[in-house]
């Protein structure tokens, strides 16, 4: 006996294709899902440079060993030309992105997309993962139920404790005053 055909439709969005049965997902839900996935979160930011950067710019805490290690890990796995890395403390960052306060980029990693949108902290992680060879699947994990609540909390905790974590994993011996072990 032959099984009846199961109606499926392939939905495309910014991160990855999703196959869903038409009988299970209402058209308005599909539309809302596609709209949410096609627009990155964050507000556009202007650069003082003559033209927008052709690739995404990762702005990170240049004094943090954990941040430096993460940037190294990302750069080794990134697609060619996917990222430019810029320490928050660099004069070039201040010149190119004056609207991005130093306190903001010291609080969390910032990702400036080629269209000028800025994603910060946990919102930047799926977009970074999407641009890495072999890690696109990990960006999809941020769309799982509950990830929108857990990811920002986990990111904030790591960001707040990044200097002691750096010391714990010996990622940096040059942490700022008062952040290392006693």
C-alpha positions in Angstrom: 0.0 0.0 0.0 1.1 3.5 -0.8 1.0 6.1 2.0 -1.0 9.3 1.3 1.1 12.3 0.4 1.9 14.7 3.2 1.6 18.4 2.2 4.7 20.2 3.2 6.1 23.6 2.3 9.6 24.9 2.6 9.7 28.2 4.5 12.9 30.3 4.0 14.2 32.9 6.4 17.5 34.6 7.3 18.9 31.7 9.4 17.9 28.4 7.8 15.1 26.7 5.9 12.3 25.2 8.0 10.0 22.4 6.8 6.5 22.5 8.3 3.3 20.7 7.4 0.8 23.0 5.9 -2.0 21.3 7.9 -0.3 22.2 11.2 0.7 25.8 10.8 -1.8 28.5 10.1 -0.9 31.0 7.3 -0.8 34.0 9.6 1.5 32.2 12.0 3.8 31.4 9.0 3.8 35.0 7.9 4.6 36.3 11.4 7.4 33.8 11.8 8.9 34.7 8.4 8.8 38.4 9.1 10.4 37.9 12.6 13.2 35.8 11.1 13.9 38.1 8.2 14.5 41.3 10.2 17.5 41.4 12.6 16.8 42.9 16.0 18.4 46.2 16.8 18.5 49.8 15.6 20.5 51.0 12.7 23.7 52.9 13.6 25.5 55.2 11.3 29.2 55.1 10.7 31.2 58.2 10.0 33.1 56.4 7.3 32.2 57.4 3.7 30.6 54.0 3.1 29.2 51.2 5.2 31.6 48.4 6.0 31.1 45.5 3.5 31.2 43.0 6.4 29.8 42.7 9.9 31.9 44.4 12.5 32.3 42.6 15.9 33.0 45.1 18.7 34.4 43.5 21.9 36.2 44.3 25.1 39.8 44.3 24.1 41.1 43.9 27.7 39.2 40.7 28.5 40.9 37.4 27.9 37.6 35.6 27.5 36.6 38.1 24.8 39.9 37.9 23.0 39.8 34.1 23.1 36.2 34.2 21.7 37.2 36.5 18.9 40.1 34.2 18.0 37.7 31.2 18.0 35.2 33.0 15.8 37.9 34.3 13.4 39.3 30.8 12.8 35.8 29.5 11.9 34.4 32.5 10.1 33.6 32.4 6.4 36.2 34.5 4.5 35.3 38.2 4.7 32.4 37.7 7.1 33.7 39.8 10.0 35.9 42.6 11.0 37.0 42.7 14.7 37.4 45.9 16.5 38.2 46.4 20.2 35.8 48.7 22.0 38.8 50.7 23.4 40.3 51.3 19.9 40.3 54.9 18.6 39.1 53.6 15.3 35.9 52.3 17.0 35.3 55.7 18.5 35.9 57.4 15.2 33.7 55.1 13.1 30.9 54.5 15.5 30.6 57.6 17.7 26.9 56.9 18.5 27.9 53.6 20.1 28.8 54.5 23.7 31.8 52.8 25.3 29.7 51.8 28.2 27.4 49.9 25.8 30.2 48.0 24.1 31.9 47.2 27.4 28.6 45.7 28.7 28.2 43.3 25.8 29.6 42.3 22.5 28.2 44.5 19.7 27.7 43.3 16.1 27.3 46.0 13.5 25.7 44.5 10.4 26.5 45.8 6.9 23.1 47.4 6.7 23.9 49.5 9.9 21.8 47.5 12.4 23.4 46.8 15.7 22.8 43.6 17.6 24.1 43.4 21.2 24.8 40.6 23.6 22.7 37.5 23.2 21.0 39.0 20.1 24.3 39.0 18.3 25.2 35.4 19.0 22.9 33.7 16.5 23.9 36.1 13.7 27.6 35.4 14.5 27.0 31.6 14.5 25.1 31.9 11.2 28.3 33.3 9.6 30.6 30.5 10.8 31.5 27.4 8.8 29.9 24.3 10.4 28.1 26.3 13.2 25.0 27.6 11.4 22.9 24.9 13.2 23.9 26.3 16.6 22.3 29.7 15.7 19.0 27.8 15.2 19.1 26.8 18.9 18.3 30.4 19.8 14.9 29.9 18.2 13.9 27.1 20.5 11.1 27.7 23.0 12.5 29.4 26.1 15.8 30.4 24.5 14.6 34.0 24.2 14.4 34.0 28.0 17.4 31.9 29.0 20.0 33.2 26.5 20.0 36.9 27.6 20.2 35.9 31.3 23.1 33.5 30.6 24.8 36.0 28.5 24.5 38.8 31.1 25.8 36.5 33.8 28.9 35.5 31.7 29.5 39.2 30.7 29.3 40.4 34.3 31.8 37.7 35.4 34.0 37.6 32.3 37.2 38.8 34.1 37.0 36.1 36.9 36.1 33.5 34.2 39.2 34.6 32.2 41.4 34.2 35.3 39.7 30.8 36.0 40.6 29.5 32.6 43.9 31.4 32.5 42.8 33.2 29.3 44.3 36.4 30.5 46.8 37.5 33.1 46.3 41.1 32.3 42.7 41.6 33.6 41.9 45.1 34.9 42.7 46.0 38.5 40.5 44.3 41.1 39.0 41.7 38.8 41.4 38.8 39.2 41.8 36.5 42.1 42.7 37.9 45.5 
